[in-house]
């Protein structure tokens, strides 16, 4: 089985490091981006299987990044899981409206992230 490629887009380097470490431990390949702009570029060139995207970032935030990814023919079919420190219903709805496949609230258990990724990549 080919390793699935995960793109982690988050401005917090420590969170990117933790996610990368845990994802690799679970058999995923991981690339990272520290901003929405960099993430869009990496998504276009690397074509990951799934994107973990922080909602709140300087520059273009996660919602706008997701919107741009979903409007681009090269990246529109890549599932995006939005990560946020807030669990407001309005924010969840907005994420889904711009095309996110799911929403993960911080702080999260890593098992929940793996479960969500599996759910999105291997729908029943």
N, CA, C and O atoms as a printed pandas DataFrame, in Angstrom:
     atom_number atom_name residue_name chain_id  residue_number  x_coord  y_coord  z_coord
0              1         N          UNK        A               1    0.837   -1.194    0.000
1              2        CA          UNK        A               1    0.000    0.000    0.000
2              3         C          UNK        A               1    0.877    1.250    0.000
3              4         O          UNK        A               1    1.818    1.356    0.786
4              5         N          UNK        A               2    0.566    2.177   -0.870
5              6        CA          UNK        A               2    1.319    3.428   -0.910
6              7         C          UNK        A               2    1.039    4.255    0.329
7              8         O          UNK        A               2   -0.078    4.275    0.848
8              9         N          UNK        A               3    2.078    4.938    0.792
9             10        CA          UNK        A               3    1.882    5.844    1.923
10            11         C          UNK        A               3    1.071    7.036    1.437
11            12         O          UNK        A               3    1.312    7.561    0.350
12            13         N          UNK        A               4    0.121    7.454    2.241
13            14        CA          UNK        A               4   -0.683    8.629    1.910
14            15         C          UNK        A               4    0.101    9.878    2.310
15            16         O          UNK        A               4    0.766    9.901    3.345
16            17         N          UNK        A               5    0.013   10.910    1.482
17            18        CA          UNK        A               5    0.720   12.161    1.729
18            19         C          UNK        A               5   -0.226   13.174    2.375
19            20         O          UNK        A               5   -1.299   13.472    1.852
20            21         N          UNK        A               6    0.204   13.693    3.529
21            22        CA          UNK        A               6   -0.582   14.680    4.266
22            23         C          UNK        A               6    0.162   16.010    4.230
23            24         O          UNK        A               6    1.356   16.065    4.521
24            25         N          UNK        A               7   -0.544   17.079    3.873
25            26        CA          UNK        A               7    0.008   18.433    3.937
26            27         C          UNK        A               7   -0.570   19.101    5.181
27            28         O          UNK        A               7   -1.785   19.236    5.319
28            29         N          UNK        A               8    0.321   19.517    6.087
29            30        CA          UNK        A               8   -0.097   20.215    7.301
30            31         C          UNK        A               8    0.194   21.706    7.097
31            32         O          UNK        A               8    1.347   22.098    6.919
32            33         N          UNK        A               9   -0.856   22.529    7.125
33            34        CA          UNK        A               9   -0.707   23.985    6.979
34            35         C          UNK        A               9   -1.078   24.628    8.305
35            36         O          UNK        A               9   -2.245   24.641    8.694
36            37         N          UNK        A              10   -0.079   25.162    8.995
37            38        CA          UNK        A              10   -0.305   25.781   10.300
38            39         C          UNK        A              10    0.839   26.747   10.562
39            40         O          UNK        A              10    1.992   26.439   10.262
40            41         N          UNK        A              11    0.531   27.907   11.116
41            42        CA          UNK        A              11    1.579   28.887   11.400
42            43         C          UNK        A              11    2.357   28.542   12.671
43            44         O          UNK        A              11    3.404   29.139   12.923
44            45         N          UNK        A              12    1.872   27.594   13.474
45            46        CA          UNK        A              12    2.566   27.208   14.710
46            47         C          UNK        A              12    3.501   26.042   14.425
47            48         O          UNK        A              12    3.062   24.918   14.179
48            49         N          UNK        A              13    4.799   26.330   14.464
49            50        CA          UNK        A              13    5.797   25.319   14.125
50            51         C          UNK        A              13    5.739   24.111   15.058
51            52         O          UNK        A              13    5.916   22.976   14.616
52            53         N          UNK        A              14    5.489   24.352   16.350
53            54        CA          UNK        A              14    5.448   23.237   17.299
54            55         C          UNK        A              14    4.306   22.278   16.988
55            56         O          UNK        A              14    4.474   21.063   17.098
56            57         N          UNK        A              15    3.151   22.805   16.603
57            58        CA          UNK        A              15    2.025   21.937   16.259
58            59         C          UNK        A              15    2.319   21.167   14.969
59            60         O          UNK        A              15    2.003   19.981   14.868
60            61         N          UNK        A              16    2.921   21.838   13.986
61            62        CA          UNK        A              16    3.306   21.144   12.749
62            63         C          UNK        A              16    4.258   19.990   13.064
63            64         O          UNK        A              16    4.118   18.897   12.514
64            65         N          UNK        A              17    5.223   20.236   13.948
65            66        CA          UNK        A              17    6.208   19.216   14.308
66            67         C          UNK        A              17    5.530   18.015   14.963
67            68         O          UNK        A              17    5.811   16.871   14.608
68            69         N          UNK        A              18    4.637   18.276   15.918
69            70        CA          UNK        A              18    3.939   17.196   16.633
70            71         C          UNK        A              18    3.079   16.390   15.654
71            72         O          UNK        A              18    3.103   15.159   15.669
72            73         N          UNK        A              19    2.326   17.085   14.810
73            74        CA          UNK        A              19    1.480   16.381   13.842
74            75         C          UNK        A              19    2.338   15.551   12.889
75            76         O          UNK        A              19    2.005   14.403   12.594
76            77         N          UNK        A              20    3.435   16.125   12.409
77            78        CA          UNK        A              20    4.314   15.403   11.493
78            79         C          UNK        A              20    4.849   14.138   12.161
79            80         O          UNK        A              20    4.810   13.059   11.570
80            81         N          UNK        A              21    5.344   14.267   13.382
81            82        CA          UNK        A              21    5.905   13.137   14.120
82            83         C          UNK        A              21    4.868   12.026   14.270
83            84         O          UNK        A              21    5.142   10.865   13.965
84            85         N          UNK        A              22    3.672   12.393   14.745
85            86        CA          UNK        A              22    2.627   11.397   14.991
86            87         C          UNK        A              22    2.084   10.793   13.695
87            88         O          UNK        A              22    1.801    9.597   13.641
88            89         N          UNK        A              23    1.939   11.602   12.665
89            90        CA          UNK        A              23    1.456   11.078   11.386
90            91         C          UNK        A              23    2.462   10.101   10.786
91            92         O          UNK        A              23    2.077    9.049   10.276
92            93         N          UNK        A              24    3.748   10.445   10.844
93            94        CA          UNK        A              24    4.775    9.554   10.303
94            95         C          UNK        A              24    4.799    8.237   11.078
95            96         O          UNK        A              24    4.985    7.167   10.500
96            97         N          UNK        A              25    4.609    8.331   12.392
97            98        CA          UNK        A              25    4.563    7.134   13.228
98            99         C          UNK        A              25    3.412    6.221   12.808
99           100         O          UNK        A              25    3.473    5.006   12.994
100          101         N          UNK        A              26    2.371    6.814   12.244
101          102        CA          UNK        A              26    1.200    6.060   11.807
102          103         C          UNK        A              26    1.225    5.737   10.311
103          104         O          UNK        A              26    0.206    5.354    9.737
104          105         N          UNK        A              27    2.388    5.894    9.687
105          106        CA          UNK        A              27    2.558    5.446    8.307
106          107         C          UNK        A              27    2.250    6.456    7.222
107          108         O          UNK        A              27    2.160    6.091    6.050
108          109         N          UNK        A              28    2.087    7.715    7.585
109          110        CA          UNK        A              28    1.826    8.746    6.574
110          111         C          UNK        A              28    3.117    9.470    6.206
111          112         O          UNK        A              28    4.040    9.576    7.013
112          113         N          UNK        A              29    3.162    9.961    4.978
113          114        CA          UNK        A              29    4.212   10.898    4.591
114          115         C          UNK        A              29    3.661   12.281    4.880
115          116         O          UNK        A              29    2.460   12.513    4.737
116          117         N          UNK        A              30    4.533   13.212    5.287
117          118        CA          UNK        A              30    4.052   14.529    5.697
118          119         C          UNK        A              30    4.914   15.626    5.079
119          120         O          UNK        A              30    6.143   15.555    5.092
120          121         N          UNK        A              31    4.246   16.637    4.540
121          122        CA          UNK        A              31    4.911   17.881    4.159
122          123         C          UNK        A              31    4.218   18.993    4.929
123          124         O          UNK        A              31    3.073   18.846    5.356
124          125         N          UNK        A              32    4.924   20.113    5.104
125          126        CA          UNK        A              32    4.398   21.179    5.949
126          127         C          UNK        A              32    4.463   22.528    5.249
127          128         O          UNK        A              32    5.266   22.746    4.342
128          129         N          UNK        A              33    3.599   23.418    5.696
129          130        CA          UNK        A              33    3.621   24.810    5.247
130          131         C          UNK        A              33    3.255   25.683    6.438
131          132         O          UNK        A              33    2.399   25.316    7.243
132          133         N          UNK        A              34    3.903   26.838    6.551
133          134        CA          UNK        A              34    3.687   27.723    7.676
134          135         C          UNK        A              34    2.703   28.846    7.419
135          136         O          UNK        A              34    2.449   29.664    8.304
136          137         N          UNK        A              35    2.138   28.897    6.201
137          138        CA          UNK        A              35    1.161   29.946    5.874
138          139         C          UNK        A              35    0.199   29.421    4.813
139          140         O          UNK        A              35    0.461   28.416    4.152
140          141         N          UNK        A              36   -0.909   30.121    4.670
141          142        CA          UNK        A              36   -1.881   29.746    3.645
142          143         C          UNK        A              36   -1.292   29.813    2.249
143          144         O          UNK        A              36   -1.510   28.918    1.432
144          145         N          UNK        A              37   -0.544   30.873    1.975
145          146        CA          UNK        A              37    0.059   31.050    0.651
146          147         C          UNK        A              37    1.003   29.899    0.333
147          148         O          UNK        A              37    0.946   29.316   -0.750
148          149         N          UNK        A              38    1.883   29.576    1.299
149          150        CA          UNK        A              38    2.836   28.484    1.098
150          151         C          UNK        A              38    2.094   27.159    0.952
151          152         O          UNK        A              38    2.479   26.306    0.152
152          153         N          UNK        A              39    1.029   26.995    1.731
153          154        CA          UNK        A              39    0.247   25.773    1.666
154          155         C          UNK        A              39   -0.400   25.563    0.306
155          156         O          UNK        A              39   -0.400   24.450   -0.220
156          157         N          UNK        A              40   -0.946   26.622   -0.260
157          158        CA          UNK        A              40   -1.570   26.529   -1.590
158          159         C          UNK        A              40   -0.521   26.111   -2.616
159          160         O          UNK        A              40   -0.781   25.249   -3.455
160          161         N          UNK        A              41    0.657   26.715   -2.550
161          162        CA          UNK        A              41    1.739   26.393   -3.482
162          163         C          UNK        A              41    2.153   24.923   -3.340
163          164         O          UNK        A              41    2.312   24.218   -4.336
164          165         N          UNK        A              42    2.327   24.470   -2.093
165          166        CA          UNK        A              42    2.728   23.069   -1.863
166          167         C          UNK        A              42    1.629   22.100   -2.295
167          168         O          UNK        A              42    1.920   21.016   -2.800
168          169         N          UNK        A              43    0.378   22.483   -2.098
169          170        CA          UNK        A              43   -0.732   21.625   -2.526
170          171         C          UNK        A              43   -0.722   21.491   -4.049
171          172         O          UNK        A              43   -0.964   20.407   -4.579
172          173         N          UNK        A              44   -0.446   22.578   -4.742
173          174        CA          UNK        A              44   -0.416   22.562   -6.211
174          175         C          UNK        A              44    0.730   21.697   -6.741
175          176         O          UNK        A              44    0.565   20.987   -7.733
176          177         N          UNK        A              45    1.889   21.757   -6.081
177          178        CA          UNK        A              45    3.062   21.034   -6.598
178          179         C          UNK        A              45    3.135   19.594   -6.096
179          180         O          UNK        A              45    3.612   18.718   -6.817
180          181         N          UNK        A              46    2.670   19.334   -4.872
181          182        CA          UNK        A              46    2.824   17.997   -4.277
182          183         C          UNK        A              46    1.589   17.119   -4.393
183          184         O          UNK        A              46    1.682   15.895   -4.294
184          185         N          UNK        A              47    0.430   17.737   -4.603
185          186        CA          UNK        A              47   -0.835   17.008   -4.729
186          187         C          UNK        A              47   -1.039   15.995   -3.606
187          188         O          UNK        A              47   -1.136   14.795   -3.864
188          189         N          UNK        A              48   -1.107   16.475   -2.346
189          190        CA          UNK        A              48   -1.274   15.553   -1.216
190          191         C          UNK        A              48   -2.622   14.837   -1.276
191          192         O          UNK        A              48   -3.534   15.249   -1.992
192          193         N          UNK        A              49   -2.722   13.752   -0.502
193          194        CA          UNK        A              49   -3.982   13.009   -0.432
194          195         C          UNK        A              49   -4.998   13.726    0.440
195          196         O          UNK        A              49   -6.206   13.600    0.239
196          197         N          UNK        A              50   -4.494   14.485    1.416
197          198        CA          UNK        A              50   -5.368   15.214    2.339
198          199         C          UNK        A              50   -4.594   16.388    2.926
199          200         O          UNK        A              50   -3.366   16.356    3.006
200          201         N          UNK        A              51   -5.322   17.427    3.337
201          202        CA          UNK        A              51   -4.708   18.617    3.923
202          203         C          UNK        A              51   -5.295   18.850    5.310
203          204         O          UNK        A              51   -6.514   18.838    5.486
204          205         N          UNK        A              52   -4.416   19.063    6.300
205          206        CA          UNK        A              52   -4.832   19.513    7.629
206          207         C          UNK        A              52   -4.543   21.002    7.668
207          208         O          UNK        A              52   -3.392   21.411    7.517
208          209         N          UNK        A              53   -5.557   21.809    7.865
209          210        CA          UNK        A              53   -5.450   23.255    7.702
210          211         C          UNK        A              53   -5.912   24.000    8.944
211          212         O          UNK        A              53   -7.057   23.865    9.373
212          213         N          UNK        A              54   -5.003   24.793    9.519
213          214        CA          UNK        A              54   -5.362   25.611   10.673
214          215         C          UNK        A              54   -6.286   26.732   10.225
215          216         O          UNK        A              54   -6.071   27.346    9.180
216          217         N          UNK        A              55   -7.306   26.992   11.014
217          218        CA          UNK        A              55   -8.284   28.022   10.657
218          219         C          UNK        A              55   -7.742   29.434   10.857
219          220         O          UNK        A              55   -7.972   30.318   10.032
220          221         N          UNK        A              56   -7.020   29.637   11.956
221          222        CA          UNK        A              56   -6.591   30.994   12.320
222          223         C          UNK        A              56   -5.091   31.150   12.073
223          224         O          UNK        A              56   -4.265   30.626   12.819
224          225         N          UNK        A              57   -4.761   31.882   11.012
225          226        CA          UNK        A              57   -3.360   32.141   10.671
226          227         C          UNK        A              57   -3.230   33.580   10.211
227          228         O          UNK        A              57   -4.192   34.162    9.711
228          229         N          UNK        A              58   -2.036   34.166   10.377
229          230        CA          UNK        A              58   -1.818   35.499    9.818
230          231         C          UNK        A              58   -1.807   35.421    8.285
231          232         O          UNK        A              58   -1.634   34.343    7.717
232          233         N          UNK        A              59   -1.991   36.552    7.631
233          234        CA          UNK        A              59   -2.070   36.527    6.166
234          235         C          UNK        A              59   -3.436   35.994    5.785
235          236         O          UNK        A              59   -4.446   36.401    6.360
236          237         N          UNK        A              60   -3.478   35.090    4.823
237          238        CA          UNK        A              60   -4.783   34.516    4.488
238          239         C          UNK        A              60   -5.073   33.388    5.477
239          240         O          UNK        A              60   -4.260   32.484    5.670
240          241         N          UNK        A              61   -6.246   33.462    6.096
241          242        CA          UNK        A              61   -6.591   32.474    7.121
242          243         C          UNK        A              61   -7.015   31.153    6.478
243          244         O          UNK        A              61   -7.038   31.016    5.254
244          245         N          UNK        A              62   -7.349   30.192    7.328
245          246        CA          UNK        A              62   -7.704   28.867    6.836
246          247         C          UNK        A              62   -8.939   28.843    5.958
247          248         O          UNK        A              62   -9.007   28.076    4.998
248          249         N          UNK        A              63   -9.908   29.672    6.278
249          250        CA          UNK        A              63  -11.140   29.706    5.479
250          251         C          UNK        A              63  -10.832   30.183    4.065
251          252         O          UNK        A              63  -11.272   29.577    3.089
252          253         N          UNK        A              64  -10.073   31.272    3.961
253          254        CA          UNK        A              64   -9.726   31.801    2.641
254          255         C          UNK        A              64   -8.799   30.834    1.896
255          256         O          UNK        A              64   -8.917   30.673    0.681
256          257         N          UNK        A              65   -7.881   30.194    2.621
257          258        CA          UNK        A              65   -6.990   29.206    2.006
258          259         C          UNK        A              65   -7.814   28.056    1.433
259          260         O          UNK        A              65   -7.587   27.636    0.298
260          261         N          UNK        A              66   -8.761   27.551    2.204
261          262        CA          UNK        A              66   -9.625   26.462    1.739
262          263         C          UNK        A              66  -10.428   26.902    0.518
263          264         O          UNK        A              66  -10.557   26.155   -0.452
264          265         N          UNK        A              67  -10.958   28.105    0.572
265          266        CA          UNK        A              67  -11.739   28.635   -0.556
266          267         C          UNK        A              67  -10.890   28.639   -1.833
267          268         O          UNK        A              67  -11.348   28.230   -2.900
268          269         N          UNK        A              68   -9.646   29.109   -1.700
269          270        CA          UNK        A              68   -8.750   29.168   -2.862
270          271         C          UNK        A              68   -8.386   27.770   -3.363
271          272         O          UNK        A              68   -8.320   27.535   -4.570
272          273         N          UNK        A              69   -8.150   26.844   -2.430
273          274        CA          UNK        A              69   -7.834   25.467   -2.827
274          275         C          UNK        A              69   -8.999   24.841   -3.598
275          276         O          UNK        A              69   -8.783   24.127   -4.578
276          277         N          UNK        A              70  -10.224   25.105   -3.161
277          278        CA          UNK        A              70  -11.399   24.500   -3.775
278          279         C          UNK        A              70  -11.754   25.142   -5.119
279          280         O          UNK        A              70  -12.497   24.559   -5.909
280          281         N          UNK        A              71  -11.224   26.341   -5.380
281          282        CA          UNK        A              71  -11.482   27.010   -6.665
282          283         C          UNK        A              71  -10.430   26.659   -7.720
283          284         O          UNK        A              71  -10.584   26.998   -8.893
284          285         N          UNK        A              72   -9.366   25.979   -7.298
285          286        CA          UNK        A              72   -8.242   25.673   -8.183
286          287         C          UNK        A              72   -8.418   24.259   -8.742
287          288         O          UNK        A              72   -8.589   23.309   -7.977
288          289         N          UNK        A              73   -8.377   24.114  -10.067
289          290        CA          UNK        A              73   -8.568   22.801  -10.685
290          291         C          UNK        A              73   -7.540   21.773  -10.208
291          292         O          UNK        A              73   -7.849   20.583  -10.145
292          293         N          UNK        A              74   -6.330   22.207   -9.872
293          294        CA          UNK        A              74   -5.294   21.277   -9.429
294          295         C          UNK        A              74   -5.527   20.755   -8.013
295          296         O          UNK        A              74   -5.064   19.668   -7.669
296          297         N          UNK        A              75   -6.244   21.526   -7.191
297          298        CA          UNK        A              75   -6.357   21.160   -5.773
298          299         C          UNK        A              75   -7.799   20.970   -5.290
299          300         O          UNK        A              75   -8.017   20.605   -4.135
300          301         N          UNK        A              76   -8.773   21.212   -6.150
301          302        CA          UNK        A              76  -10.166   21.207   -5.701
302          303         C          UNK        A              76  -10.652   19.870   -5.163
303          304         O          UNK        A              76  -11.582   19.835   -4.358
304          305         N          UNK        A              77  -10.036   18.757   -5.595
305          306        CA          UNK        A              77  -10.493   17.444   -5.157
306          307         C          UNK        A              77   -9.747   16.909   -3.940
307          308         O          UNK        A              77  -10.033   15.805   -3.477
308          309         N          UNK        A              78   -8.793   17.680   -3.416
309          310        CA          UNK        A              78   -8.049   17.251   -2.233
310          311         C          UNK        A              78   -8.895   17.569   -0.992
311          312         O          UNK        A              78   -9.256   18.725   -0.773
312          313         N          UNK        A              79   -9.214   16.547   -0.178
313          314        CA          UNK        A              79  -10.004   16.825    1.025
314          315         C          UNK        A              79   -9.217   17.673    2.030
315          316         O          UNK        A              79   -8.013   17.494    2.211
316          317         N          UNK        A              80   -9.927   18.591    2.672
317          318        CA          UNK        A              80   -9.329   19.487    3.663
318          319         C          UNK        A              80  -10.020   19.261    5.005
319          320         O          UNK        A              80  -11.247   19.282    5.096
320          321         N          UNK        A              81   -9.209   19.045    6.049
321          322        CA          UNK        A              81   -9.729   19.001    7.410
322          323         C          UNK        A              81   -9.282   20.275    8.103
323          324         O          UNK        A              81   -8.085   20.514    8.258
324          325         N          UNK        A              82  -10.229   21.086    8.517
325          326        CA          UNK        A              82   -9.934   22.349    9.195
326          327         C          UNK        A              82   -9.702   22.085   10.678
327          328         O          UNK        A              82  -10.436   21.326   11.309
328          329         N          UNK        A              83   -8.669   22.724   11.222
329          330        CA          UNK        A              83   -8.353   22.608   12.645
330          331         C          UNK        A              83   -8.544   23.977   13.285
331          332         O          UNK        A              83   -8.065   24.986   12.766
332          333         N          UNK        A              84   -9.251   24.008   14.424
333          334        CA          UNK        A              84   -9.501   25.288   15.081
334          335         C          UNK        A              84   -9.482   25.138   16.595
335          336         O          UNK        A              84   -9.780   24.074   17.139
336          337         N          UNK        A              85   -9.129   26.220   17.254
337          338        CA          UNK        A              85   -9.175   26.251   18.710
338          339         C          UNK        A              85  -10.560   26.574   19.232
339          340         O          UNK        A              85  -10.777   26.608   20.443
340          341         N          UNK        A              86  -11.496   26.811   18.329
341          342        CA          UNK        A              86  -12.855   27.174   18.739
342          343         C          UNK        A              86  -13.859   26.218   18.117
343          344         O          UNK        A              86  -13.676   25.746   16.995
344          345         N          UNK        A              87  -14.910   25.943   18.853
345          346        CA          UNK        A              87  -15.909   24.994   18.352
346          347         C          UNK        A              87  -17.250   25.677   18.077
347          348         O          UNK        A              87  -18.308   25.077   18.265
348          349         N          UNK        A              88  -17.198   26.915   17.639
349          350        CA          UNK        A              88  -18.438   27.643   17.358
350          351         C          UNK        A              88  -19.152   27.054   16.142
351          352         O          UNK        A              88  -18.522   26.744   15.131
352          353         N          UNK        A              89  -20.458   26.904   16.251
353          354        CA          UNK        A              89  -21.249   26.332   15.172
354          355         C          UNK        A              89  -21.088   27.151   13.891
355          356         O          UNK        A              89  -21.012   26.588   12.799
356          357         N          UNK        A              90  -21.035   28.496   14.026
357          358        CA          UNK        A              90  -20.901   29.352   12.842
358          359         C          UNK        A              90  -19.589   29.059   12.113
359          360         O          UNK        A              90  -19.547   29.026   10.883
360          361         N          UNK        A              91  -18.510   28.845   12.890
361          362        CA          UNK        A              91  -17.214   28.567   12.274
362          363         C          UNK        A              91  -17.211   27.205   11.592
363          364         O          UNK        A              91  -16.631   27.048   10.518
364          365         N          UNK        A              92  -17.847   26.233   12.202
365          366        CA          UNK        A              92  -17.961   24.907   11.593
366          367         C          UNK        A              92  -18.733   25.011   10.282
367          368         O          UNK        A              92  -18.306   24.469    9.262
368          369         N          UNK        A              93  -19.862   25.703   10.309
369          370        CA          UNK        A              93  -20.674   25.865    9.099
370          371         C          UNK        A              93  -19.876   26.564    8.002
371          372         O          UNK        A              93  -19.915   26.156    6.841
372          373         N          UNK        A              94  -19.145   27.630    8.378
373          374        CA          UNK        A              94  -18.359   28.374    7.390
374          375         C          UNK        A              94  -17.290   27.479    6.756
375          376         O          UNK        A              94  -17.080   27.524    5.544
376          377         N          UNK        A              95  -16.621   26.673    7.570
377          378        CA          UNK        A              95  -15.593   25.761    7.056
378          379         C          UNK        A              95  -16.199   24.787    6.050
379          380         O          UNK        A              95  -15.627   24.548    4.986
380          381         N          UNK        A              96  -17.352   24.231    6.390
381          382        CA          UNK        A              96  -18.001   23.287    5.489
382          383         C          UNK        A              96  -18.500   23.980    4.223
383          384         O          UNK        A              96  -18.467   23.397    3.139
384          385         N          UNK        A              97  -18.961   25.225    4.359
385          386        CA          UNK        A              97  -19.448   25.973    3.195
386          387         C          UNK        A              97  -18.338   26.249    2.176
387          388         O          UNK        A              97  -18.595   26.284    0.973
388          389         N          UNK        A              98  -17.104   26.446    2.656
389          390        CA          UNK        A              98  -16.009   26.720    1.711
390          391         C          UNK        A              98  -15.358   25.431    1.211
391          392         O          UNK        A              98  -14.401   25.474    0.438
392          393         N          UNK        A              99  -15.881   24.284    1.655
393          394        CA          UNK        A              99  -15.436   23.020    1.078
394          395         C          UNK        A              99  -14.651   22.088    1.976
395          396         O          UNK        A              99  -14.179   21.051    1.510
396          397         N          UNK        A             100  -14.494   22.424    3.255
397          398        CA          UNK        A             100  -13.778   21.512    4.157
398          399         C          UNK        A             100  -14.559   20.208    4.302
399          400         O          UNK        A             100  -15.789   20.208    4.330
400          401         N          UNK        A             101  -13.828   19.103    4.393
401          402        CA          UNK        A             101  -14.454   17.787    4.537
402          403         C          UNK        A             101  -14.760   17.470    5.998
403          404         O          UNK        A             101  -15.498   16.532    6.301
404          405         N          UNK        A             102  -14.182   18.268    6.902
405          406        CA          UNK        A             102  -14.408   18.035    8.322
406          407         C          UNK        A             102  -13.738   19.095    9.157
407          408         O          UNK        A             102  -13.052   19.977    8.638
408          409         N          UNK        A             103  -13.944   19.001   10.468
409          410        CA          UNK        A             103  -13.506   20.049   11.386
410          411         C          UNK        A             103  -12.980   19.383   12.645
411          412         O          UNK        A             103  -13.668   18.548   13.231
412          413         N          UNK        A             104  -11.786   19.733   13.067
413          414        CA          UNK        A             104  -11.166   19.169   14.274
414          415         C          UNK        A             104  -10.926   20.319   15.245
415          416         O          UNK        A             104  -10.351   21.342   14.872
416          417         N          UNK        A             105  -11.367   20.152   16.492
417          418        CA          UNK        A             105  -11.228   21.214   17.487
418          419         C          UNK        A             105  -10.029   20.931   18.391
419          420         O          UNK        A             105   -9.865   19.823   18.903
420          421         N          UNK        A             106   -9.181   21.973   18.579
421          422        CA          UNK        A             106   -8.057   21.887   19.515
422          423         C          UNK        A             106   -8.573   22.184   20.919
423          424         O          UNK        A             106   -9.522   22.956   21.055
424          425         N          UNK        A             107   -8.000   21.615   21.952
425          426        CA          UNK        A             107   -6.977   20.575   21.876
426          427         C          UNK        A             107   -7.623   19.268   21.457
427          428         O          UNK        A             107   -8.749   18.974   21.857
428          429         N          UNK        A             108   -6.925   18.487   20.661
429          430        CA          UNK        A             108   -7.489   17.232   20.169
430          431         C          UNK        A             108   -6.625   16.063   20.621
431          432         O          UNK        A             108   -5.448   16.222   20.944
432          433         N          UNK        A             109   -7.237   14.890   20.634
433          434        CA          UNK        A             109   -6.487   13.662   20.858
434          435         C          UNK        A             109   -5.981   13.241   19.494
435          436         O          UNK        A             109   -6.715   13.302   18.508
436          437         N          UNK        A             110   -4.742   12.818   19.433
437          438        CA          UNK        A             110   -4.179   12.468   18.135
438          439         C          UNK        A             110   -4.956   11.324   17.474
439          440         O          UNK        A             110   -5.083   11.282   16.250
440          441         N          UNK        A             111   -5.467   10.410   18.279
441          442        CA          UNK        A             111   -6.248    9.288   17.718
442          443         C          UNK        A             111   -7.458    9.819   16.941
443          444         O          UNK        A             111   -7.874    9.229   15.944
444          445         N          UNK        A             112   -8.013   10.934   17.409
445          446        CA          UNK        A             112   -9.166   11.520   16.722
446          447         C          UNK        A             112   -8.768   12.073   15.353
447          448         O          UNK        A             112   -9.541   12.004   14.398
448          449         N          UNK        A             113   -7.556   12.620   15.269
449          450        CA          UNK        A             113   -7.063   13.141   13.984
450          451         C          UNK        A             113   -6.897   11.981   13.005
451          452         O          UNK        A             113   -7.349   12.057   11.862
452          453         N          UNK        A             114   -6.248   10.909   13.456
453          454        CA          UNK        A             114   -6.040    9.728   12.608
454          455         C          UNK        A             114   -7.382    9.146   12.167
455          456         O          UNK        A             114   -7.561    8.776   11.007
456          457         N          UNK        A             115   -8.310    9.072   13.102
457          458        CA          UNK        A             115   -9.635    8.533   12.797
458          459         C          UNK        A             115  -10.343    9.384   11.742
459          460         O          UNK        A             115  -10.955    8.849   10.817
460          461         N          UNK        A             116  -10.256   10.706   11.883
461          462        CA          UNK        A             116  -10.899   11.626   10.931
462          463         C          UNK        A             116  -10.256   11.507    9.547
463          464         O          UNK        A             116  -10.950   11.502    8.530
464          465         N          UNK        A             117   -8.917   11.410    9.521
465          466        CA          UNK        A             117   -8.211   11.252    8.244
466          467         C          UNK        A             117   -8.661    9.947    7.554
467          468         O          UNK        A             117   -8.961    9.939    6.360
468          469         N          UNK        A             118   -8.703    8.856    8.322
469          470        CA          UNK        A             118   -9.121    7.570    7.771
470          471         C          UNK        A             118  -10.549    7.630    7.245
471          472         O          UNK        A             118  -10.858    7.096    6.180
472          473         N          UNK        A             119  -11.404    8.285    8.006
473          474        CA          UNK        A             119  -12.811    8.429    7.633
474          475         C          UNK        A             119  -12.950    9.160    6.291
475          476         O          UNK        A             119  -13.759    8.777    5.447
476          477         N          UNK        A             120  -12.153   10.210    6.111
477          478        CA          UNK        A             120  -12.244   11.008    4.888
478          479         C          UNK        A             120  -11.594   10.289    3.697
479          480         O          UNK        A             120  -12.120   10.319    2.584
480          481         N          UNK        A             121  -10.444    9.642    3.941
481          482        CA          UNK        A             121   -9.736    8.978    2.850
482          483         C          UNK        A             121  -10.347    7.635    2.476
483          484         O          UNK        A             121  -10.192    7.184    1.341
484          485         N          UNK        A             122  -11.039    6.989    3.412
485          486        CA          UNK        A             122  -11.620    5.669    3.158
486          487         C          UNK        A             122  -13.094    5.651    3.557
487          488         O          UNK        A             122  -13.475    4.961    4.502
488          489         N          UNK        A             123  -13.926    6.412    2.834
489          490        CA          UNK        A             123  -15.335    6.453    3.215
490          491         C          UNK        A             123  -15.978    5.066    3.071
491          492         O          UNK        A             123  -15.660    4.309    2.154
492          493         N          UNK        A             124  -16.874    4.763    3.986
493          494        CA          UNK        A             124  -17.505    3.420    3.991
494          495         C          UNK        A             124  -18.457    3.257    2.825
495          496         O          UNK        A             124  -19.071    2.201    2.673
